[in-house]
């Protein structure tokens, strides 16, 4: 299975996701005082890790279900 064939996350989307991932991990695990509740803070951090994995792989499950692709046609 060639993962490049199924990519649906483009360059700009990947950059935005990287920033959002860093922010979510920071506020989820490092600076938990902003959120206040441990459970919510941990969930934000876990979602940040999931978003990071999706960004690295280049395939978003939600985009696949919705039929969305931000990847240029020649790279998809």
C-alpha positions in Angstrom: 0.0 0.0 0.0 1.5 3.3 -1.1 0.5 6.0 1.4 1.5 8.8 -1.0 -1.5 7.7 -3.2 -3.9 8.5 -0.3 -2.5 11.8 0.9 -5.1 14.5 1.4 -3.2 17.1 3.5 -1.4 19.8 1.5 1.6 22.0 2.5 -0.3 25.0 3.9 -2.7 22.7 5.8 0.3 20.8 7.2 1.9 24.0 8.4 -1.2 25.2 10.1 -1.7 21.8 11.7 1.9 21.8 13.0 1.4 25.1 14.8 -2.0 23.9 16.2 -0.4 20.7 17.3 2.4 22.5 19.1 -0.1 24.8 20.9 -2.3 21.9 21.9 0.5 19.8 23.3 1.9 22.8 25.2 -1.4 23.7 26.8 -2.4 20.1 27.3 0.7 18.8 29.0 3.1 21.7 29.9 1.1 24.8 30.9 -2.0 23.1 32.3 -2.9 26.1 34.5 -4.5 27.9 31.5 -7.2 25.2 31.1 -7.5 24.4 34.8 -9.0 21.0 34.8 -6.7 18.0 34.5 -9.0 15.8 32.4 -9.7 18.5 29.8 -6.1 19.5 29.7 -5.1 15.9 29.1 -7.7 15.5 26.4 -6.3 18.6 24.6 -2.8 17.1 24.8 -3.9 13.8 23.5 -5.8 15.4 20.6 -2.7 17.4 19.9 -0.7 14.2 19.6 -3.3 12.7 17.3 -3.2 15.8 15.2 0.6 15.6 15.1 0.5 12.0 13.9 -2.1 12.9 11.2 0.2 15.7 10.1 3.2 13.5 9.8 1.4 10.8 7.9 -0.4 13.3 5.6 -3.7 11.5 5.7 -6.6 12.9 7.6 -9.4 10.4 8.4 -12.1 13.2 8.6 -11.0 14.5 5.2 -11.2 11.0 3.7 -14.7 10.5 5.0 -15.8 13.9 3.7 -14.0 13.6 0.4 -11.8 16.6 1.0 -8.2 17.0 -0.2 -6.0 20.1 0.3 -3.1 18.3 -1.4 -2.2 19.5 -5.0 -3.5 17.1 -7.7 0.0 16.1 -8.8 1.0 15.0 -5.3 -2.2 13.3 -4.4 
